[in-house]
Amino acid sequence: MSNDILCTIRNRHFNPSIRGTFLVDNSGKLQTRVKRGENIQFIVNYLFSNPCAGLNDCRKALMKWRGIKNCDASRGQYTSYFYDFYSYKWYHEKKWTVFKDKNGKKRAKLTVLGMSMVDLNEAKKINNWLKSSPRDRVRIVLNAPEDIDDLTGYYYDNIFSITS
């Protein structure tokens, strides 16, 4: 925790080299924390757009969307959505099932319940963004509560844009 910073809004420490003060929610807005259930919604929409995707690919896409750097220090981030190490069973097997392909790689596919949760517009937006965005999101680190309040709710794409 030597590089960690205390965020006064969340009253939590975070490593600014891995994530900033903000995460990007499913609608593309900056938030200090993501609402409960949004990660599952993202995974469902990702698996709809990328049928039989690898579990690690799905986890990396979620991290990239949220603005978290994929590195050794962020290892294990969001893995609980795919496996519960304490009870040794698949955590969300009602929304997606996990299977091994012919090479032994773990992959996921949606169940009927998972298909019923898909938001077609969101799935298309996520898929287009991941295909067109080769770089990680810019991480913003703020600690002044008034500055954090000013940026919360703004669309990430309205603040940062990639120019060619």
Rosetta constraint file for C-alpha pairs under 8 A:
AtomPair CA 1 CA 15 HARMONIC 7.55 0.50
AtomPair CA 3 CA 15 HARMONIC 6.03 0.50
AtomPair CA 3 CA 16 HARMONIC 7.57 0.50
AtomPair CA 4 CA 13 HARMONIC 5.76 0.50
AtomPair CA 4 CA 14 HARMONIC 5.09 0.50
AtomPair CA 4 CA 15 HARMONIC 4.42 0.50
AtomPair CA 4 CA 16 HARMONIC 6.78 0.50
AtomPair CA 5 CA 13 HARMONIC 5.23 0.50
AtomPair CA 5 CA 14 HARMONIC 5.48 0.50
AtomPair CA 5 CA 15 HARMONIC 6.33 0.50
AtomPair CA 5 CA 16 HARMONIC 7.09 0.50
AtomPair CA 6 CA 11 HARMONIC 6.43 0.50
AtomPair CA 6 CA 12 HARMONIC 5.54 0.50
AtomPair CA 6 CA 13 HARMONIC 4.32 0.50
AtomPair CA 6 CA 14 HARMONIC 6.58 0.50
AtomPair CA 6 CA 143 HARMONIC 7.62 0.50
AtomPair CA 7 CA 11 HARMONIC 5.36 0.50
AtomPair CA 7 CA 12 HARMONIC 5.57 0.50
AtomPair CA 7 CA 13 HARMONIC 6.13 0.50
AtomPair CA 7 CA 14 HARMONIC 7.40 0.50
AtomPair CA 7 CA 21 HARMONIC 7.08 0.50
AtomPair CA 7 CA 142 HARMONIC 7.78 0.50
AtomPair CA 7 CA 143 HARMONIC 5.65 0.50
AtomPair CA 8 CA 12 HARMONIC 7.32 0.50
AtomPair CA 8 CA 143 HARMONIC 6.33 0.50
AtomPair CA 8 CA 144 HARMONIC 7.47 0.50
AtomPair CA 8 CA 145 HARMONIC 6.63 0.50
AtomPair CA 9 CA 32 HARMONIC 7.89 0.50
AtomPair CA 9 CA 143 HARMONIC 7.98 0.50
AtomPair CA 9 CA 145 HARMONIC 6.16 0.50
AtomPair CA 9 CA 148 HARMONIC 7.78 0.50
AtomPair CA 10 CA 32 HARMONIC 7.21 0.50
AtomPair CA 14 CA 19 HARMONIC 7.21 0.50
AtomPair CA 14 CA 20 HARMONIC 7.77 0.50
AtomPair CA 15 CA 19 HARMONIC 6.27 0.50
AtomPair CA 15 CA 20 HARMONIC 7.61 0.50
AtomPair CA 16 CA 20 HARMONIC 5.14 0.50
AtomPair CA 16 CA 21 HARMONIC 7.66 0.50
AtomPair CA 16 CA 139 HARMONIC 7.68 0.50
AtomPair CA 16 CA 141 HARMONIC 6.55 0.50
AtomPair CA 17 CA 69 HARMONIC 7.67 0.50
AtomPair CA 18 CA 68 HARMONIC 5.69 0.50
AtomPair CA 18 CA 69 HARMONIC 4.93 0.50
AtomPair CA 18 CA 70 HARMONIC 7.66 0.50
AtomPair CA 18 CA 71 HARMONIC 7.78 0.50
AtomPair CA 18 CA 73 HARMONIC 7.35 0.50
AtomPair CA 18 CA 74 HARMONIC 6.74 0.50
AtomPair CA 19 CA 23 HARMONIC 7.76 0.50
AtomPair CA 19 CA 67 HARMONIC 6.41 0.50
AtomPair CA 19 CA 68 HARMONIC 4.80 0.50
AtomPair CA 19 CA 69 HARMONIC 6.42 0.50
AtomPair CA 19 CA 139 HARMONIC 6.10 0.50
AtomPair CA 20 CA 67 HARMONIC 7.65 0.50
AtomPair CA 20 CA 68 HARMONIC 7.76 0.50
AtomPair CA 20 CA 139 HARMONIC 4.64 0.50
AtomPair CA 20 CA 140 HARMONIC 4.86 0.50
AtomPair CA 20 CA 141 HARMONIC 4.81 0.50
AtomPair CA 20 CA 142 HARMONIC 7.84 0.50
AtomPair CA 21 CA 32 HARMONIC 6.13 0.50
AtomPair CA 21 CA 139 HARMONIC 7.53 0.50
AtomPair CA 21 CA 140 HARMONIC 5.93 0.50
AtomPair CA 21 CA 141 HARMONIC 4.91 0.50
AtomPair CA 21 CA 142 HARMONIC 5.96 0.50
AtomPair CA 21 CA 143 HARMONIC 7.72 0.50
AtomPair CA 21 CA 148 HARMONIC 7.92 0.50
AtomPair CA 22 CA 30 HARMONIC 5.66 0.50
AtomPair CA 22 CA 31 HARMONIC 5.22 0.50
AtomPair CA 22 CA 32 HARMONIC 4.62 0.50
AtomPair CA 22 CA 33 HARMONIC 7.09 0.50
AtomPair CA 22 CA 67 HARMONIC 7.95 0.50
AtomPair CA 22 CA 139 HARMONIC 7.43 0.50
AtomPair CA 22 CA 140 HARMONIC 6.63 0.50
AtomPair CA 22 CA 141 HARMONIC 7.64 0.50
AtomPair CA 22 CA 152 HARMONIC 7.86 0.50
AtomPair CA 23 CA 30 HARMONIC 5.71 0.50
AtomPair CA 23 CA 31 HARMONIC 5.35 0.50
AtomPair CA 23 CA 32 HARMONIC 5.98 0.50
AtomPair CA 23 CA 33 HARMONIC 6.33 0.50
AtomPair CA 23 CA 34 HARMONIC 6.89 0.50
AtomPair CA 23 CA 66 HARMONIC 5.02 0.50
AtomPair CA 23 CA 67 HARMONIC 5.83 0.50
AtomPair CA 23 CA 68 HARMONIC 7.72 0.50
AtomPair CA 24 CA 28 HARMONIC 5.48 0.50
AtomPair CA 24 CA 29 HARMONIC 5.37 0.50
AtomPair CA 24 CA 30 HARMONIC 4.77 0.50
AtomPair CA 24 CA 31 HARMONIC 6.07 0.50
AtomPair CA 24 CA 34 HARMONIC 7.60 0.50
AtomPair CA 24 CA 65 HARMONIC 6.66 0.50
AtomPair CA 24 CA 66 HARMONIC 4.62 0.50
AtomPair CA 24 CA 67 HARMONIC 6.45 0.50
AtomPair CA 24 CA 156 HARMONIC 7.10 0.50
AtomPair CA 25 CA 29 HARMONIC 5.48 0.50
AtomPair CA 25 CA 30 HARMONIC 6.49 0.50
AtomPair CA 25 CA 31 HARMONIC 6.54 0.50
AtomPair CA 25 CA 34 HARMONIC 5.86 0.50
AtomPair CA 25 CA 35 HARMONIC 7.87 0.50
AtomPair CA 25 CA 38 HARMONIC 7.35 0.50
AtomPair CA 25 CA 66 HARMONIC 6.63 0.50
AtomPair CA 26 CA 38 HARMONIC 6.60 0.50
AtomPair CA 26 CA 42 HARMONIC 6.70 0.50
AtomPair CA 26 CA 122 HARMONIC 7.64 0.50
AtomPair CA 27 CA 122 HARMONIC 7.72 0.50
AtomPair CA 28 CA 155 HARMONIC 5.52 0.50
AtomPair CA 28 CA 156 HARMONIC 5.91 0.50
AtomPair CA 28 CA 157 HARMONIC 7.34 0.50
AtomPair CA 29 CA 152 HARMONIC 7.55 0.50
AtomPair CA 29 CA 153 HARMONIC 5.23 0.50
AtomPair CA 29 CA 154 HARMONIC 5.29 0.50
AtomPair CA 29 CA 155 HARMONIC 4.14 0.50
AtomPair CA 29 CA 156 HARMONIC 5.58 0.50
AtomPair CA 30 CA 151 HARMONIC 7.05 0.50
AtomPair CA 30 CA 152 HARMONIC 5.32 0.50
AtomPair CA 30 CA 153 HARMONIC 5.23 0.50
AtomPair CA 30 CA 154 HARMONIC 5.68 0.50
AtomPair CA 30 CA 155 HARMONIC 6.17 0.50
AtomPair CA 30 CA 156 HARMONIC 6.03 0.50
AtomPair CA 31 CA 152 HARMONIC 5.31 0.50
AtomPair CA 31 CA 153 HARMONIC 6.16 0.50
AtomPair CA 32 CA 152 HARMONIC 7.11 0.50
AtomPair CA 34 CA 38 HARMONIC 6.70 0.50
AtomPair CA 34 CA 39 HARMONIC 7.90 0.50
AtomPair CA 37 CA 41 HARMONIC 6.26 0.50
AtomPair CA 38 CA 42 HARMONIC 6.07 0.50
AtomPair CA 39 CA 43 HARMONIC 6.21 0.50
AtomPair CA 39 CA 62 HARMONIC 7.49 0.50
AtomPair CA 40 CA 44 HARMONIC 6.18 0.50
AtomPair CA 40 CA 81 HARMONIC 7.58 0.50
AtomPair CA 41 CA 45 HARMONIC 6.24 0.50
AtomPair CA 41 CA 117 HARMONIC 7.30 0.50
AtomPair CA 41 CA 118 HARMONIC 7.54 0.50
AtomPair CA 42 CA 46 HARMONIC 5.99 0.50
AtomPair CA 42 CA 62 HARMONIC 7.11 0.50
AtomPair CA 42 CA 123 HARMONIC 7.97 0.50
AtomPair CA 43 CA 47 HARMONIC 6.02 0.50
AtomPair CA 43 CA 58 HARMONIC 6.86 0.50
AtomPair CA 43 CA 62 HARMONIC 7.28 0.50
AtomPair CA 44 CA 48 HARMONIC 6.20 0.50
AtomPair CA 44 CA 95 HARMONIC 7.49 0.50
AtomPair CA 44 CA 96 HARMONIC 7.76 0.50
AtomPair CA 44 CA 110 HARMONIC 7.11 0.50
AtomPair CA 44 CA 114 HARMONIC 6.17 0.50
AtomPair CA 44 CA 115 HARMONIC 7.55 0.50
AtomPair CA 44 CA 117 HARMONIC 7.04 0.50
AtomPair CA 44 CA 118 HARMONIC 6.21 0.50
AtomPair CA 45 CA 49 HARMONIC 6.31 0.50
AtomPair CA 45 CA 118 HARMONIC 5.46 0.50
AtomPair CA 45 CA 119 HARMONIC 6.59 0.50
AtomPair CA 45 CA 120 HARMONIC 7.56 0.50
AtomPair CA 45 CA 122 HARMONIC 6.84 0.50
AtomPair CA 45 CA 123 HARMONIC 4.57 0.50
AtomPair CA 45 CA 126 HARMONIC 7.72 0.50
AtomPair CA 46 CA 50 HARMONIC 5.94 0.50
AtomPair CA 46 CA 58 HARMONIC 7.02 0.50
AtomPair CA 46 CA 123 HARMONIC 6.14 0.50
AtomPair CA 46 CA 126 HARMONIC 6.99 0.50
AtomPair CA 46 CA 127 HARMONIC 6.99 0.50
AtomPair CA 47 CA 51 HARMONIC 5.27 0.50
AtomPair CA 47 CA 52 HARMONIC 6.92 0.50
AtomPair CA 47 CA 53 HARMONIC 6.42 0.50
AtomPair CA 47 CA 58 HARMONIC 7.56 0.50
AtomPair CA 47 CA 108 HARMONIC 7.31 0.50
AtomPair CA 47 CA 109 HARMONIC 6.45 0.50
AtomPair CA 47 CA 110 HARMONIC 6.62 0.50
AtomPair CA 48 CA 110 HARMONIC 7.05 0.50
AtomPair CA 48 CA 115 HARMONIC 7.40 0.50
AtomPair CA 48 CA 118 HARMONIC 7.10 0.50
AtomPair CA 48 CA 123 HARMONIC 6.94 0.50
AtomPair CA 49 CA 123 HARMONIC 6.00 0.50
AtomPair CA 49 CA 124 HARMONIC 6.99 0.50
AtomPair CA 49 CA 127 HARMONIC 6.27 0.50
AtomPair CA 51 CA 108 HARMONIC 7.62 0.50
AtomPair CA 51 CA 109 HARMONIC 6.02 0.50
AtomPair CA 51 CA 110 HARMONIC 7.82 0.50
AtomPair CA 52 CA 107 HARMONIC 5.49 0.50
AtomPair CA 52 CA 108 HARMONIC 5.04 0.50
AtomPair CA 52 CA 109 HARMONIC 4.93 0.50
AtomPair CA 53 CA 57 HARMONIC 6.64 0.50
AtomPair CA 53 CA 58 HARMONIC 6.66 0.50
AtomPair CA 53 CA 107 HARMONIC 5.43 0.50
AtomPair CA 53 CA 108 HARMONIC 5.84 0.50
AtomPair CA 53 CA 109 HARMONIC 7.31 0.50
AtomPair CA 54 CA 58 HARMONIC 6.31 0.50
AtomPair CA 54 CA 105 HARMONIC 7.05 0.50
AtomPair CA 54 CA 106 HARMONIC 5.90 0.50
AtomPair CA 54 CA 107 HARMONIC 4.22 0.50
AtomPair CA 54 CA 108 HARMONIC 6.40 0.50
AtomPair CA 55 CA 59 HARMONIC 6.24 0.50
AtomPair CA 55 CA 82 HARMONIC 7.24 0.50
AtomPair CA 55 CA 106 HARMONIC 6.14 0.50
AtomPair CA 55 CA 107 HARMONIC 5.40 0.50
AtomPair CA 55 CA 108 HARMONIC 6.36 0.50
AtomPair CA 56 CA 60 HARMONIC 6.04 0.50
AtomPair CA 57 CA 61 HARMONIC 6.11 0.50
AtomPair CA 58 CA 62 HARMONIC 6.27 0.50
AtomPair CA 59 CA 63 HARMONIC 6.28 0.50
AtomPair CA 59 CA 78 HARMONIC 6.55 0.50
AtomPair CA 59 CA 79 HARMONIC 7.13 0.50
AtomPair CA 60 CA 64 HARMONIC 6.06 0.50
AtomPair CA 60 CA 70 HARMONIC 6.82 0.50
AtomPair CA 61 CA 65 HARMONIC 6.05 0.50
AtomPair CA 61 CA 130 HARMONIC 7.26 0.50
AtomPair CA 62 CA 66 HARMONIC 6.14 0.50
AtomPair CA 63 CA 67 HARMONIC 6.08 0.50
AtomPair CA 63 CA 68 HARMONIC 4.97 0.50
AtomPair CA 63 CA 69 HARMONIC 6.88 0.50
AtomPair CA 63 CA 70 HARMONIC 6.92 0.50
AtomPair CA 63 CA 77 HARMONIC 7.97 0.50
AtomPair CA 63 CA 78 HARMONIC 7.98 0.50
AtomPair CA 64 CA 68 HARMONIC 5.80 0.50
AtomPair CA 64 CA 69 HARMONIC 6.80 0.50
AtomPair CA 64 CA 70 HARMONIC 7.43 0.50
AtomPair CA 64 CA 136 HARMONIC 6.05 0.50
AtomPair CA 64 CA 137 HARMONIC 6.96 0.50
AtomPair CA 65 CA 130 HARMONIC 7.79 0.50
AtomPair CA 65 CA 137 HARMONIC 7.59 0.50
AtomPair CA 67 CA 136 HARMONIC 6.73 0.50
AtomPair CA 67 CA 137 HARMONIC 5.10 0.50
AtomPair CA 67 CA 138 HARMONIC 7.11 0.50
AtomPair CA 67 CA 139 HARMONIC 6.54 0.50
AtomPair CA 68 CA 74 HARMONIC 7.84 0.50
AtomPair CA 68 CA 136 HARMONIC 7.97 0.50
AtomPair CA 68 CA 137 HARMONIC 7.83 0.50
AtomPair CA 68 CA 139 HARMONIC 7.97 0.50
AtomPair CA 69 CA 74 HARMONIC 6.98 0.50
AtomPair CA 69 CA 136 HARMONIC 6.96 0.50
AtomPair CA 70 CA 74 HARMONIC 6.04 0.50
AtomPair CA 70 CA 75 HARMONIC 7.45 0.50
AtomPair CA 71 CA 75 HARMONIC 6.48 0.50
AtomPair CA 78 CA 82 HARMONIC 7.94 0.50
AtomPair CA 79 CA 83 HARMONIC 6.39 0.50
AtomPair CA 80 CA 84 HARMONIC 5.50 0.50
AtomPair CA 80 CA 85 HARMONIC 7.72 0.50
AtomPair CA 80 CA 91 HARMONIC 7.31 0.50
AtomPair CA 81 CA 91 HARMONIC 6.32 0.50
AtomPair CA 81 CA 92 HARMONIC 6.77 0.50
AtomPair CA 82 CA 90 HARMONIC 6.29 0.50
AtomPair CA 82 CA 91 HARMONIC 6.09 0.50
AtomPair CA 82 CA 92 HARMONIC 6.91 0.50
AtomPair CA 83 CA 88 HARMONIC 7.30 0.50
AtomPair CA 83 CA 89 HARMONIC 6.42 0.50
AtomPair CA 83 CA 90 HARMONIC 4.93 0.50
AtomPair CA 83 CA 91 HARMONIC 5.51 0.50
AtomPair CA 84 CA 88 HARMONIC 5.71 0.50
AtomPair CA 84 CA 89 HARMONIC 5.85 0.50
AtomPair CA 84 CA 90 HARMONIC 6.12 0.50
AtomPair CA 84 CA 91 HARMONIC 5.56 0.50
AtomPair CA 85 CA 89 HARMONIC 7.37 0.50
AtomPair CA 90 CA 98 HARMONIC 7.89 0.50
AtomPair CA 92 CA 96 HARMONIC 6.42 0.50
AtomPair CA 92 CA 97 HARMONIC 7.79 0.50
AtomPair CA 93 CA 97 HARMONIC 5.09 0.50
AtomPair CA 93 CA 98 HARMONIC 7.56 0.50
AtomPair CA 94 CA 111 HARMONIC 6.70 0.50
AtomPair CA 94 CA 113 HARMONIC 6.69 0.50
AtomPair CA 94 CA 114 HARMONIC 7.32 0.50
AtomPair CA 95 CA 110 HARMONIC 5.98 0.50
AtomPair CA 95 CA 111 HARMONIC 5.38 0.50
AtomPair CA 95 CA 112 HARMONIC 7.40 0.50
AtomPair CA 95 CA 113 HARMONIC 5.48 0.50
AtomPair CA 95 CA 114 HARMONIC 4.14 0.50
AtomPair CA 95 CA 115 HARMONIC 7.81 0.50
AtomPair CA 96 CA 108 HARMONIC 6.20 0.50
AtomPair CA 96 CA 109 HARMONIC 5.33 0.50
AtomPair CA 96 CA 110 HARMONIC 4.15 0.50
AtomPair CA 96 CA 111 HARMONIC 5.05 0.50
AtomPair CA 96 CA 114 HARMONIC 6.15 0.50
AtomPair CA 97 CA 108 HARMONIC 5.46 0.50
AtomPair CA 97 CA 109 HARMONIC 5.53 0.50
AtomPair CA 97 CA 110 HARMONIC 6.36 0.50
AtomPair CA 97 CA 111 HARMONIC 6.66 0.50
AtomPair CA 98 CA 106 HARMONIC 6.51 0.50
AtomPair CA 98 CA 107 HARMONIC 5.52 0.50
AtomPair CA 98 CA 108 HARMONIC 4.43 0.50
AtomPair CA 98 CA 109 HARMONIC 6.65 0.50
AtomPair CA 99 CA 106 HARMONIC 5.63 0.50
AtomPair CA 99 CA 107 HARMONIC 5.43 0.50
AtomPair CA 99 CA 108 HARMONIC 6.31 0.50
AtomPair CA 100 CA 104 HARMONIC 5.09 0.50
AtomPair CA 100 CA 105 HARMONIC 5.27 0.50
AtomPair CA 100 CA 106 HARMONIC 4.51 0.50
AtomPair CA 100 CA 107 HARMONIC 5.95 0.50
AtomPair CA 101 CA 105 HARMONIC 5.51 0.50
AtomPair CA 101 CA 106 HARMONIC 6.59 0.50
AtomPair CA 101 CA 107 HARMONIC 6.92 0.50
AtomPair CA 110 CA 114 HARMONIC 5.20 0.50
AtomPair CA 110 CA 115 HARMONIC 6.07 0.50
AtomPair CA 111 CA 115 HARMONIC 6.17 0.50
AtomPair CA 112 CA 116 HARMONIC 6.34 0.50
AtomPair CA 113 CA 117 HARMONIC 6.72 0.50
AtomPair CA 114 CA 118 HARMONIC 6.84 0.50
AtomPair CA 118 CA 123 HARMONIC 7.25 0.50
AtomPair CA 119 CA 123 HARMONIC 6.06 0.50
AtomPair CA 120 CA 124 HARMONIC 6.15 0.50
AtomPair CA 121 CA 125 HARMONIC 6.17 0.50
AtomPair CA 122 CA 126 HARMONIC 6.08 0.50
AtomPair CA 123 CA 127 HARMONIC 6.11 0.50
AtomPair CA 124 CA 128 HARMONIC 6.07 0.50
AtomPair CA 125 CA 129 HARMONIC 6.08 0.50
AtomPair CA 126 CA 130 HARMONIC 6.13 0.50
AtomPair CA 127 CA 131 HARMONIC 6.24 0.50
AtomPair CA 128 CA 132 HARMONIC 6.10 0.50
AtomPair CA 129 CA 133 HARMONIC 5.75 0.50
AtomPair CA 130 CA 134 HARMONIC 7.50 0.50
AtomPair CA 138 CA 160 HARMONIC 7.84 0.50
AtomPair CA 142 CA 147 HARMONIC 6.93 0.50
AtomPair CA 142 CA 148 HARMONIC 6.38 0.50
AtomPair CA 143 CA 147 HARMONIC 7.57 0.50
AtomPair CA 143 CA 148 HARMONIC 7.07 0.50
AtomPair CA 144 CA 148 HARMONIC 6.38 0.50
AtomPair CA 145 CA 149 HARMONIC 6.13 0.50
AtomPair CA 146 CA 150 HARMONIC 6.19 0.50
AtomPair CA 147 CA 151 HARMONIC 6.52 0.50
AtomPair CA 148 CA 152 HARMONIC 6.12 0.50
AtomPair CA 154 CA 158 HARMONIC 7.36 0.50
AtomPair CA 154 CA 159 HARMONIC 7.64 0.50
AtomPair CA 155 CA 159 HARMONIC 6.78 0.50
AtomPair CA 156 CA 160 HARMONIC 6.15 0.50
AtomPair CA 157 CA 161 HARMONIC 5.75 0.50
